[in-house]
Amino acid sequence: MQLECPATVNTDPTTGAVLCQDGTGASVGWVVTPSFDLTQLDQGTITSYFSWGWFIVFLGWATGKGVSVFIQFLKRI
């Protein structure tokens, strides 16, 4: 969760406190918002991230397998 100021953020010169004030200087309440919401992501983005994740896993596996086969080839020579 994070706090957002719907107006202007100012600093109190005497105490250094952070204040949320409107244009006239009146205090405005801070609004609590979630820091991350899954509904903000669309299906295409989620699908592409998932696909790239599996591609990275496969790439690591294939690289390891290729290095293993190459080392076994060198041992036979």
N, C-alpha and C positions, 0 to 999 in steps of 0.2 A: 504494500500500500504506500501511496505517496500523497503528499499534500500539495495542492495547487491553489494559487491565489487568483480569483477571477478578476481582480482589479490590479493595482500597482503595488509592487513590493518596495517598501522603504525601510530604512534603518533609523531607529531612535537615536538621536545624537547624544543623549545623556547616558543611556544604559547600553546601547549597542544592540538592543533587541530588534528582531526582524518583525516588521509590521505589514499587514495586508490592509491597504487603505484605498478608498475610492478617490476621485478627483478633488473632492472637498476636504479630504483629510479624515473623514469618518472611517472607523474600523469596519472592515468587512470580514466575514467568517471564511476560514480556509475550507477548501473542499477536498474530501478524501476520495481519491480515485485509485483503482487497481493499477499496479505498475505494468502488468501484462495481461492481455485478454485474448484468449484463443479465437474469439469470434472476429478479431481484426484481420486474421489471415484468411485468404481465399483458398479454395481447394487446389487450384493450379500451383500455388506457391508451396503448399504442404506436399503435394505429389512430387514436385521437382526436388525439394529438399530430401524427401525420402528416397527417391531414385538415385540422387547423387551420393547419398550415404551408402547405399548398397554398392554403387559403382566403386567407391573408395575401398570398401571392404573387399570386393572382388579383386581390385587392382593390387592390394596388399597381399592377398592370398596367391594370386598369379605370379607376382614378383618373387615371393618366397619359394613357390614351387619351382620356378625357373632357375633360381639360384641353387636350389637343392639338386636339380637334375644336372646342372652345369658342374657342380662340385663332384657329383658321382661320376660324371664323364671324365673329369680330370683325374680321379683316383684310378680309373681303369687304364690310363695311359702310362 
